[in-house]
Amino acid sequence: MNARPDRPTSYQRYRRRILGWGAAGVVAVFAVGGPIFVNRVEDDLEMRTVDVLNEAGVGPVDAHFSGQDGELRCVEAGAVAIPVEVVAAIANLRGVSSIEVDETCLDSTGAASAAPDGDTETAPTEADGSTLTSTPASTTTSTVASSDLDLLTDVISSDSQFSTLAGLLDETDLAATLSGDGPFTVFAATNAAFEAIGPNVTGALDRDPELLFTVLSHHVAAGTTLSADLPAGDLEMIDGTTVAVDLSDGVVITSGASIVAVTEADLVASNGVVHAIDHVLLPAGLVIGGDPAGTLAGAEFAEGQIVLTGSVASEEQRAVLLAGPSDTINPSNVIDELIVDSVTSLSDQRADELGAVIAAMVSNLVSATAETLDAGISVSGTFASEADRAEFEEAVSLIDGAVITIDLVERPVADAGVAVVVETDLNQLVSDDPILFDPSSTTISDESVATIDRVAAVAKRVGGITIVVEGHTDTDGRADSNQALSEGRARSVREALIVRGIAADTLTIVGFGGTEPILDADGVENKAASRRVEFVVSAT
C-alpha cells in the first residue's frame, strides 16, 4: 500500500477561508504565508497521486512534488510496473504540471513521465493517512505526452489534425473496437496524409465500408507500444498483416509502397496510445482507383432504387449523375457507388448525356440498366405500358448529340405463382422498413416516403395483379376508433400508390383495427409490430 501525508481536520475550512479573503488578505498570504501554501499544495498533490496509485493497485511507489512538478520512484528498483494509463491519470490530476517516473520503475511496460493537456481530475479513492516517503529525483527518465481524454477514439476525435480519420472511423465497426478495453496502438493518419493520397482513393474509401475497414485496421496493432518501445522489424497489425518498422532515423514504417513517418508520438489514452503519421498505410498489393481501363459510370434501376456505379472523372460529373434521379426518387433510394478517378476517360458531355438518360429511366420505366460505352450509351429494361415506353424514347431523343442504343421489353403478366412472390416481397419490405404514420393520424410520416416509393416499384414489377391494402392497429383504445384508424391508414397508402402510378382500379383497402395483434411466444402483444400495413396480392 502506498502512503499519503496526514491532513489536519481543518484543511478544507482553511482552504475556503483563503478563497474568501479580500485583496489585502491575498497579498498577505503571498508575502508572508506563501511557503506554507506551496507546501500544502505539494502535500495535496502527493496525497491525490497516492490515491490514484492505490486505486490502480500499483505499489509500493514513493511520490514527491516540487511545486506542481512530481516524480514517482519505486521503493524496490525494477520491482513495480507503472502502466502508462496510470501515469496519464496522475498527469491529468488538477494542479499537476508534469509527472516523471524514475528509471527504478521502468520495465517492460515502458512507464514514463507525462505532462497533462488539460485540467480534468481523476476522482481518487480514500487511502490511509500515514506519512509518505519522499526520494530525490533521478536524472534518467523518458517522456510521453498525455491526454485528459479516456479513450483512443476521444484522443483522435478531439485533435483537429485527425478530423478526416475521425469521420472515417465513425463509418466502420473499428470505432467501437477502439472504444473498448483494448489496449491498442494506433498509427493515425493526419488530414494531410489523407489529402496526399488524393480524392480518388479517399472517395473510394468513403463509399466502400469493407475497403475502409481493411485500410483503417491496417493502422492498428494490439497492445500499448510507446515509440521508445517499438521493435525494429515486422510489427503485426490487427488485420493479420505486418508492417516493417525502421528506427534508424526516427520511426519510419513501410507497408508495400507506403512509407510513412511518425510525426507526433505517444498520445496516451486509457486503452492504448496514438502515434500520428504523415501518410496513409495501404496494405501491400491493395490497389484503389487509378484504372483508366475500368468501367465507366452507369446506373441500375430496380425496385424503386437506383444504384450509380463505375468511374467518373470529377466531383462535378458525379453531381450531374446524382441530379438525374433527384426530382423523381427519394434521396434514400439513390445509392452512390461512383468512384472519382481523374484518369477515367468519361467526358463531361457523356456525363451530361448519362444524367439525362437516368432522369428519363426513373420517370418512365419499371426497371432499367444504363451503360456508358465508347460509342455512346446503352439502355435496356422493362416498361409498364406502351405510353411509358414512347415517353421514355421521346425524352432521350431530345438529348442533343447523344448516341443511345435502346432495348426495352414490356413487363410480364403475373400468374398465381408470381402474385405470391410479389405479395411476399411487399410484406417483407414493409416488415424491414415499416410504413409509419404521424401520431394518432392517417398521415404517412416523412421518413416513410422512401418506403412507399419502393412499395410502388415492386407493385409495378408485373402486370395483371390486384392488391388489397390491409391496415392494423394495436389493441389499445376503443375498438371503433381503432377500426376507423386502420381503414384511414390503409386508404392513405392506397392514395400514395395511385400518385406513384399504380392503377386505382387494382387497389382496394380493408381495416382490421386491433383484431389481429402480433404476439410474442409468451402471448404478449408487440404493440409496435401490431401497428402495421400489409398487402394481399392476387392474379387477375
C-alpha positions as CSV (number, residue, x, y, z in Angstrom):
1,M,0.0,0.0,0.0
2,N,1.3,3.5,-0.9
3,A,1.1,6.0,1.9
4,R,-0.2,9.6,1.9
5,P,0.5,12.6,4.2
6,D,-1.5,13.3,7.3
7,R,-4.1,16.1,6.9
8,P,-5.3,18.5,9.7
9,T,-9.1,18.2,10.1
10,S,-9.4,22.0,9.5
11,Y,-7.8,21.8,6.0
12,Q,-11.0,22.2,4.0
13,R,-12.2,25.1,6.2
14,Y,-8.8,26.7,5.9
15,R,-8.9,26.5,2.1
16,R,-12.4,28.0,2.0
17,R,-11.2,30.9,4.1
18,I,-8.3,31.6,1.7
19,L,-10.8,31.8,-1.2
20,G,-13.0,34.1,0.8
21,W,-10.3,36.7,1.8
22,G,-10.3,40.1,0.2
23,A,-7.5,41.5,-1.9
24,A,-5.5,42.7,1.1
25,G,-5.6,39.3,2.7
26,V,-4.5,37.6,-0.6
27,V,-1.4,39.9,-0.7
28,A,-0.6,39.0,2.8
29,V,-0.7,35.3,2.1
30,F,1.8,35.6,-0.7
31,A,4.0,38.0,1.2
32,V,4.1,36.0,4.5
33,G,2.4,32.7,4.1
34,G,3.4,31.7,0.5
35,P,5.8,28.9,1.5
36,I,3.1,27.4,3.8
37,F,0.6,27.4,1.0
38,V,3.0,25.9,-1.5
39,N,3.8,23.1,0.9
40,R,0.1,22.4,1.3
41,V,-0.3,22.3,-2.5
42,E,2.5,19.8,-2.7
43,D,1.1,17.7,0.1
44,D,-2.3,17.7,-1.6
45,L,-0.9,16.7,-5.0
46,E,1.1,13.9,-3.3
47,M,-2.0,12.7,-1.5
48,R,-4.1,12.6,-4.6
49,T,-1.3,10.9,-6.6
50,V,-1.1,8.1,-4.0
51,D,-4.9,7.7,-4.2
52,V,-4.6,7.1,-7.9
53,L,-1.8,4.6,-7.4
54,N,-3.8,2.8,-4.7
55,E,-6.9,2.7,-6.8
56,A,-5.0,1.1,-9.6
57,G,-3.3,-1.4,-7.2
58,V,0.2,-0.1,-8.1
59,G,2.9,0.0,-5.5
60,P,4.9,0.4,-3.4
61,V,5.8,3.7,-5.0
62,D,7.0,6.9,-3.5
63,A,5.6,10.2,-4.8
64,H,7.3,13.6,-4.4
65,F,6.2,17.1,-5.7
66,S,8.3,20.2,-6.0
67,G,5.6,22.8,-6.7
68,Q,3.4,21.3,-9.4
69,D,6.1,19.0,-10.8
70,G,6.1,15.5,-9.5
71,E,8.2,12.3,-9.6
72,L,7.4,8.7,-8.9
73,R,10.1,6.4,-7.6
74,C,9.9,2.7,-6.9
75,V,11.0,1.5,-3.4
76,E,12.5,-1.6,-4.8
77,A,14.3,-0.9,-8.1
78,G,12.6,-2.6,-11.1
79,A,10.0,-4.4,-8.9
80,V,7.0,-2.3,-9.8
81,A,5.4,-1.8,-13.2
82,I,3.5,1.5,-13.5
83,P,1.1,1.3,-16.5
84,V,1.1,4.1,-19.0
85,E,-2.6,4.8,-18.3
86,V,-1.9,5.3,-14.6
87,V,0.9,7.8,-15.3
88,A,-1.6,9.6,-17.6
89,A,-4.2,9.7,-14.9
90,I,-1.8,11.2,-12.5
91,A,-0.6,13.7,-15.1
92,N,-4.2,14.8,-15.6
93,L,-5.0,15.5,-11.9
94,R,-6.0,19.1,-11.4
95,G,-2.9,21.1,-10.5
96,V,-0.3,18.7,-11.8
97,S,2.1,20.4,-14.3
98,S,4.2,17.3,-15.0
99,I,4.9,13.9,-13.6
100,E,8.2,11.9,-14.1
101,V,8.8,8.2,-13.5
102,D,12.3,7.4,-12.2
103,E,14.3,4.7,-14.0
104,T,13.9,2.5,-10.9
105,C,10.3,1.8,-12.1
106,L,10.9,1.3,-15.8
107,D,10.4,-2.2,-17.0
108,S,8.6,-3.9,-20.0
109,T,5.6,-1.7,-19.6
110,G,7.6,1.3,-20.6
111,A,6.0,3.6,-18.0
112,A,7.4,7.1,-18.3
113,S,6.9,10.8,-17.5
114,A,4.0,12.8,-18.7
115,A,2.6,16.3,-18.9
116,P,-1.2,17.0,-18.8
117,D,-3.1,18.7,-21.6
118,G,-6.0,19.8,-19.5
119,D,-7.4,20.2,-16.0
120,T,-9.7,17.2,-15.8
121,E,-9.2,15.5,-12.4
122,T,-9.4,11.7,-11.8
123,A,-11.5,11.0,-8.7
124,P,-9.4,9.3,-6.0
125,T,-10.3,6.5,-3.6
126,E,-9.7,7.1,0.1
127,A,-6.4,5.6,1.5
128,D,-4.8,5.6,4.9
129,G,-3.3,8.7,6.4
130,S,0.3,7.6,7.2
131,T,3.3,9.6,6.2
132,L,4.5,9.5,2.5
133,T,8.2,8.9,2.0
134,S,10.0,11.3,-0.5
135,T,13.0,10.4,-2.5
136,P,15.5,12.6,-4.5
137,A,14.8,12.7,-8.2
138,S,16.7,10.6,-10.7
139,T,18.2,12.2,-13.8
140,T,17.2,9.3,-16.1
141,T,13.6,9.4,-17.4
142,S,11.7,9.1,-20.7
143,T,8.9,11.4,-21.7
144,V,5.5,10.9,-23.3
145,A,2.6,13.4,-24.0
146,S,-0.5,12.6,-22.1
147,S,-4.2,13.4,-22.8
148,D,-7.0,14.2,-20.5
149,L,-9.3,12.1,-22.6
150,D,-10.1,8.5,-21.7
151,L,-10.3,6.5,-25.0
152,L,-8.4,6.2,-28.2
153,T,-11.5,7.5,-30.1
154,D,-11.6,10.5,-27.8
155,V,-7.9,11.3,-28.5
156,I,-8.5,11.1,-32.2
157,S,-11.8,13.0,-32.4
158,S,-10.6,15.8,-30.2
159,D,-7.4,16.5,-32.2
160,S,-8.1,18.7,-35.3
161,Q,-5.2,17.0,-37.2
162,F,-7.2,13.8,-37.2
163,S,-10.6,15.1,-38.3
164,T,-10.7,13.2,-41.5
165,L,-9.7,10.0,-39.8
166,A,-12.3,10.6,-37.0
167,G,-15.1,10.9,-39.7
168,L,-14.0,7.7,-41.4
169,L,-13.8,5.7,-38.2
170,D,-17.4,6.6,-37.4
171,E,-18.4,4.8,-40.6
172,T,-16.9,1.4,-39.5
173,D,-17.1,-1.1,-36.7
174,L,-13.5,-0.1,-35.8
175,A,-14.7,2.9,-33.9
176,A,-16.4,0.5,-31.4
177,T,-13.3,-1.6,-31.2
178,L,-11.1,1.4,-30.3
179,S,-13.6,2.4,-27.7
180,G,-13.3,-1.0,-26.0
181,D,-10.8,-2.2,-23.4
182,G,-8.0,-2.8,-25.8
183,P,-5.3,-1.9,-25.4
184,F,-4.3,-0.9,-29.0
185,T,-1.6,1.1,-30.7
186,V,-3.0,3.3,-33.4
187,F,-0.9,4.8,-36.2
188,A,-3.2,7.7,-37.0
189,A,-3.0,9.3,-40.5
190,T,-3.4,13.1,-40.3
191,N,-5.6,15.2,-42.5
192,A,-2.6,16.0,-44.7
193,A,-1.9,12.3,-45.1
194,F,-5.4,11.7,-46.5
195,E,-5.0,14.7,-48.8
196,A,-1.7,13.2,-50.1
197,I,-3.4,10.0,-51.4
198,G,-5.8,12.1,-53.5
199,P,-9.6,12.3,-53.9
200,N,-9.7,9.1,-56.0
201,V,-8.6,7.0,-53.0
202,T,-10.4,8.9,-50.3
203,G,-13.6,8.9,-52.3
204,A,-13.4,5.1,-52.8
205,L,-12.7,4.6,-49.1
206,D,-15.7,6.7,-48.1
207,R,-18.1,4.8,-50.3
208,D,-16.9,1.2,-49.6
209,P,-17.2,0.3,-45.9
210,E,-15.5,-3.0,-46.3
211,L,-12.5,-1.5,-48.1
212,L,-12.4,1.3,-45.5
213,F,-12.3,-1.2,-42.6
214,T,-9.5,-3.1,-44.3
215,V,-7.4,0.1,-44.7
216,L,-8.0,1.5,-41.2
217,S,-7.5,-1.8,-39.4
218,H,-4.1,-1.9,-41.1
219,H,-3.2,1.1,-38.9
220,V,-3.8,-0.7,-35.6
221,A,-1.6,-3.1,-33.6
222,A,-2.6,-4.9,-30.4
223,G,-1.2,-3.7,-27.1
224,T,0.2,-0.4,-25.9
225,T,3.5,0.3,-27.5
226,L,5.2,3.6,-26.9
227,S,7.6,5.0,-29.5
228,A,10.6,4.1,-27.4
229,D,9.5,0.5,-27.2
230,L,8.6,0.0,-30.9
231,P,10.5,-3.1,-32.2
232,A,12.7,-2.8,-35.3
233,G,11.4,-5.2,-38.0
234,D,8.0,-6.6,-38.5
235,L,5.0,-5.4,-36.5
236,E,1.8,-7.3,-36.8
237,M,-1.4,-5.3,-37.2
238,I,-4.9,-6.4,-36.2
239,D,-5.9,-7.2,-39.8
240,G,-3.4,-10.1,-39.7
241,T,-0.8,-8.4,-42.0
242,T,2.6,-6.9,-41.0
243,V,4.4,-3.6,-41.5
244,A,8.1,-3.0,-41.3
245,V,9.4,-0.7,-38.6
246,D,12.8,1.2,-39.1
247,L,14.2,3.0,-36.1
248,S,17.5,4.2,-37.7
249,D,16.2,7.8,-38.2
250,G,13.1,8.4,-36.1
251,V,10.2,6.0,-36.6
252,V,9.6,5.0,-40.2
253,I,7.0,2.4,-41.2
254,T,6.8,0.6,-44.6
255,S,3.8,-1.3,-46.0
256,G,4.1,-2.2,-49.6
257,A,4.6,1.0,-51.5
258,S,3.6,3.1,-48.4
259,I,6.4,4.7,-46.5
260,V,5.3,6.8,-43.5
261,A,7.0,8.6,-40.7
262,V,5.7,9.2,-37.1
263,T,5.3,12.9,-36.8
264,E,3.9,13.0,-33.2
265,A,4.4,10.1,-30.8
266,D,2.8,8.8,-27.7
267,L,-0.6,10.4,-27.4
268,V,-1.7,8.3,-24.4
269,A,-5.2,7.1,-23.8
270,S,-6.7,4.8,-21.1
271,N,-6.9,2.0,-23.6
272,G,-3.8,2.5,-25.6
273,V,-1.7,5.0,-27.4
274,V,-1.8,7.0,-30.7
275,H,1.1,7.9,-33.0
276,A,0.5,10.5,-35.7
277,I,1.8,9.5,-39.2
278,D,2.3,11.6,-42.3
279,H,0.9,9.2,-44.9
280,V,-1.8,6.5,-45.1
281,L,-0.6,2.9,-44.7
282,L,-2.1,0.9,-47.6
283,P,-1.7,-2.9,-47.3
284,A,0.8,-4.4,-49.8
285,G,-0.9,-5.3,-53.1
286,L,-4.0,-3.3,-52.4
287,V,-4.9,-1.0,-55.4
288,I,-7.5,1.7,-55.0
289,G,-8.7,3.7,-58.0
290,G,-6.4,4.8,-60.9
291,D,-7.6,2.3,-63.5
292,P,-8.1,4.0,-66.9
293,A,-9.5,0.8,-68.3
294,G,-12.1,0.5,-65.6
295,T,-15.8,0.5,-66.1
296,L,-17.2,3.9,-66.9
297,A,-20.2,5.3,-65.0
298,G,-23.5,3.6,-65.3
299,A,-26.8,3.1,-63.5
300,E,-29.0,0.2,-62.4
301,F,-32.7,1.0,-61.6
302,A,-34.9,-1.6,-59.9
303,E,-37.4,-2.0,-57.1
304,G,-37.6,1.8,-56.7
305,Q,-33.9,2.2,-56.1
306,I,-31.1,3.4,-58.4
307,V,-27.5,2.4,-58.0
308,L,-24.9,4.6,-59.6
309,T,-21.7,2.6,-60.4
310,G,-18.4,2.9,-62.2
311,S,-16.0,5.8,-62.6
312,V,-16.4,9.5,-63.2
313,A,-13.5,11.9,-63.8
314,S,-14.6,14.6,-61.3
315,E,-16.9,15.5,-58.5
316,E,-18.7,17.8,-61.0
317,Q,-19.5,14.7,-63.1
318,R,-20.8,12.8,-60.1
319,A,-23.1,15.8,-59.2
320,V,-24.6,15.6,-62.7
321,L,-25.4,11.9,-62.4
322,L,-26.8,12.4,-58.9
323,A,-29.1,15.2,-60.2
324,G,-30.6,12.8,-62.7
325,P,-33.0,11.0,-60.4
326,S,-33.3,13.8,-57.8
327,D,-36.8,15.0,-59.0
328,T,-38.3,11.5,-59.0
329,I,-36.6,9.3,-56.4
330,N,-36.3,9.9,-52.7
331,P,-32.6,10.5,-51.8
332,S,-32.7,7.5,-49.5
333,N,-33.3,5.3,-52.6
334,V,-30.3,6.7,-54.5
335,I,-27.2,4.6,-53.9
336,D,-23.9,6.3,-54.8
337,E,-21.1,3.8,-55.6
338,L,-19.3,6.0,-58.1
339,I,-15.6,6.3,-58.0
340,V,-14.0,9.7,-58.8
341,D,-10.9,8.9,-60.8
342,S,-9.1,11.7,-62.7
343,V,-7.7,9.2,-65.2
344,T,-11.1,8.0,-66.3
345,S,-11.9,8.7,-69.9
346,L,-15.5,9.8,-69.2
347,S,-16.0,13.2,-70.9
348,D,-18.2,16.0,-69.5
349,Q,-20.5,15.7,-72.5
350,R,-21.0,11.9,-71.9
351,A,-21.7,12.5,-68.2
352,D,-24.4,15.1,-69.2
353,E,-26.0,12.6,-71.6
354,L,-26.0,9.8,-69.0
355,G,-27.6,12.2,-66.4
356,A,-30.4,12.9,-68.8
357,V,-30.9,9.2,-69.6
358,I,-31.1,8.4,-65.9
359,A,-33.7,11.0,-65.3
360,A,-35.8,9.6,-68.2
361,M,-35.4,6.0,-66.9
362,V,-36.6,6.6,-63.4
363,S,-39.6,8.6,-64.6
364,N,-40.9,6.2,-67.2
365,L,-39.5,2.6,-66.8
366,V,-40.2,-0.2,-64.4
367,S,-36.5,-1.3,-64.3
368,A,-33.5,-0.4,-66.4
369,T,-29.7,-0.6,-66.8
370,A,-27.7,2.2,-68.5
371,E,-24.1,1.6,-69.5
372,T,-21.6,4.1,-70.8
373,L,-19.7,2.8,-73.9
374,D,-17.0,4.3,-76.1
375,A,-19.6,4.9,-78.8
376,G,-22.4,6.2,-76.6
377,I,-24.9,4.9,-74.0
378,S,-26.8,1.6,-73.9
379,V,-30.2,1.2,-72.2
380,S,-32.0,-2.0,-71.5
381,G,-35.0,-2.6,-69.3
382,T,-38.8,-3.1,-68.9
383,F,-41.8,-0.7,-69.2
384,A,-45.3,-1.0,-67.9
385,S,-47.2,0.4,-70.9
386,E,-46.7,1.5,-74.5
387,A,-47.3,5.1,-73.4
388,D,-44.5,4.9,-70.9
389,R,-42.1,3.4,-73.5
390,A,-43.0,6.1,-76.0
391,E,-42.4,8.8,-73.4
392,F,-39.0,7.5,-72.5
393,E,-37.9,7.2,-76.1
394,E,-39.1,10.8,-76.8
395,A,-37.2,12.1,-73.7
396,V,-33.9,10.5,-74.7
397,S,-34.3,11.6,-78.4
398,L,-34.1,15.2,-77.2
399,I,-30.6,14.8,-75.7
400,D,-28.5,16.8,-78.1
401,G,-25.8,14.8,-80.0
402,A,-26.3,11.6,-77.9
403,V,-25.9,8.1,-79.4
404,I,-28.2,5.9,-77.4
405,T,-29.0,2.2,-78.0
406,I,-32.4,1.2,-76.5
407,D,-33.5,-2.4,-75.8
408,L,-36.8,-2.4,-73.9
409,V,-39.5,-5.1,-73.3
410,E,-42.9,-5.0,-71.7
411,R,-43.1,-6.2,-68.1
412,P,-44.6,-9.8,-67.7
413,V,-48.1,-10.5,-66.7
414,A,-48.4,-12.4,-63.4
415,D,-49.9,-15.8,-62.8
416,A,-50.9,-17.1,-59.3
417,G,-47.3,-18.1,-58.5
418,V,-45.8,-14.7,-59.5
419,A,-48.5,-13.0,-57.5
420,V,-47.5,-14.9,-54.4
421,V,-43.9,-13.8,-54.9
422,V,-44.9,-10.1,-55.2
423,E,-47.0,-10.4,-52.1
424,T,-44.1,-11.9,-50.2
425,D,-41.7,-9.3,-51.4
426,L,-44.1,-6.4,-50.5
427,N,-44.7,-7.7,-47.0
428,Q,-41.0,-8.4,-46.4
429,L,-40.3,-4.8,-47.5
430,V,-42.7,-3.2,-45.0
431,S,-41.6,-5.6,-42.3
432,D,-38.0,-4.5,-42.7
433,D,-39.0,-0.8,-43.2
434,P,-42.5,-0.3,-41.7
435,I,-44.7,2.4,-43.1
436,L,-45.0,4.8,-40.3
437,F,-47.7,7.5,-39.6
438,D,-47.8,10.7,-37.6
439,P,-49.1,10.0,-34.1
440,S,-52.8,9.2,-33.9
441,S,-53.0,10.2,-37.6
442,T,-53.6,8.7,-41.0
443,T,-50.8,10.9,-42.5
444,I,-47.8,8.9,-43.7
445,S,-44.6,10.2,-42.0
446,D,-41.9,11.9,-44.0
447,E,-39.4,9.1,-43.0
448,S,-41.6,6.5,-44.7
449,V,-41.8,8.2,-48.1
450,A,-38.8,6.2,-49.4
451,T,-40.6,3.0,-48.4
452,I,-43.8,4.0,-50.2
453,D,-41.7,4.6,-53.3
454,R,-40.2,1.1,-53.1
455,V,-43.7,-0.4,-52.5
456,A,-45.0,1.2,-55.6
457,A,-42.0,0.0,-57.6
458,V,-42.4,-3.6,-56.5
459,A,-46.2,-3.4,-57.3
460,K,-45.2,-2.2,-60.8
461,R,-42.9,-5.1,-61.4
462,V,-45.6,-7.2,-63.2
463,G,-49.0,-6.6,-64.7
464,G,-52.2,-8.5,-64.2
465,I,-52.5,-8.2,-60.4
466,T,-54.8,-6.7,-57.8
467,I,-53.6,-5.6,-54.4
468,V,-55.5,-5.3,-51.1
469,V,-54.0,-2.8,-48.7
470,E,-54.7,-4.0,-45.1
471,G,-54.5,-1.6,-42.1
472,H,-53.9,-2.8,-38.5
473,T,-53.6,-1.1,-35.1
474,D,-52.6,-2.3,-31.7
475,T,-55.3,-3.3,-29.1
476,D,-55.0,-0.1,-27.0
477,G,-58.0,2.2,-27.1
478,R,-61.6,1.8,-28.3
479,A,-62.4,-0.8,-30.9
480,D,-64.4,1.6,-33.1
481,S,-61.6,4.2,-33.1
482,N,-59.0,1.6,-34.0
483,Q,-61.2,0.3,-36.8
484,A,-61.5,3.8,-38.2
485,L,-57.8,4.5,-37.8
486,S,-56.8,1.2,-39.6
487,E,-59.1,2.0,-42.5
488,G,-57.8,5.5,-42.8
489,R,-54.2,4.5,-42.8
490,A,-54.8,1.8,-45.5
491,R,-56.6,4.5,-47.5
492,S,-53.6,6.8,-47.2
493,V,-51.3,4.1,-48.5
494,R,-53.6,3.4,-51.4
495,E,-53.7,7.0,-52.4
496,A,-50.0,7.3,-52.2
497,L,-49.6,4.3,-54.5
498,I,-52.0,5.8,-57.0
499,V,-49.9,9.0,-57.1
500,R,-46.9,6.8,-57.9
501,G,-48.6,5.3,-61.0
502,I,-50.5,2.2,-59.7
503,A,-53.9,2.0,-61.4
504,A,-56.7,2.9,-58.9
505,D,-58.9,0.0,-60.1
506,T,-56.2,-2.5,-59.0
507,L,-56.1,-1.3,-55.4
508,T,-58.7,-1.8,-52.6
509,I,-58.5,-1.4,-48.8
510,V,-59.6,-3.2,-45.6
511,G,-59.1,-2.3,-42.0
512,F,-58.8,-4.8,-39.1
513,G,-58.4,-2.4,-36.2
514,G,-56.8,-4.2,-33.3
515,T,-58.4,-7.6,-34.0
516,E,-55.2,-9.2,-35.4
517,P,-52.4,-8.2,-33.0
518,I,-48.8,-9.5,-33.2
519,L,-48.0,-11.7,-30.1
520,D,-44.7,-13.0,-28.9
521,A,-44.0,-16.6,-27.8
522,D,-45.5,-15.8,-24.3
523,G,-48.7,-14.3,-25.8
524,V,-47.7,-10.7,-25.0
525,E,-48.6,-8.2,-27.7
526,N,-45.8,-6.4,-29.6
527,K,-47.7,-3.2,-30.0
528,A,-45.2,-1.6,-32.4
529,A,-45.4,-4.6,-34.7
530,S,-49.2,-4.7,-34.4
531,R,-49.4,-1.2,-35.9
532,R,-48.8,-2.2,-39.5
533,V,-49.8,-2.2,-43.1
534,E,-49.8,-5.5,-45.1
535,F,-50.7,-6.5,-48.6
536,V,-52.6,-9.3,-50.3
537,V,-51.8,-9.8,-54.0
538,S,-53.8,-11.8,-56.4
539,A,-53.5,-12.5,-60.2
540,T,-56.4,-11.3,-62.2
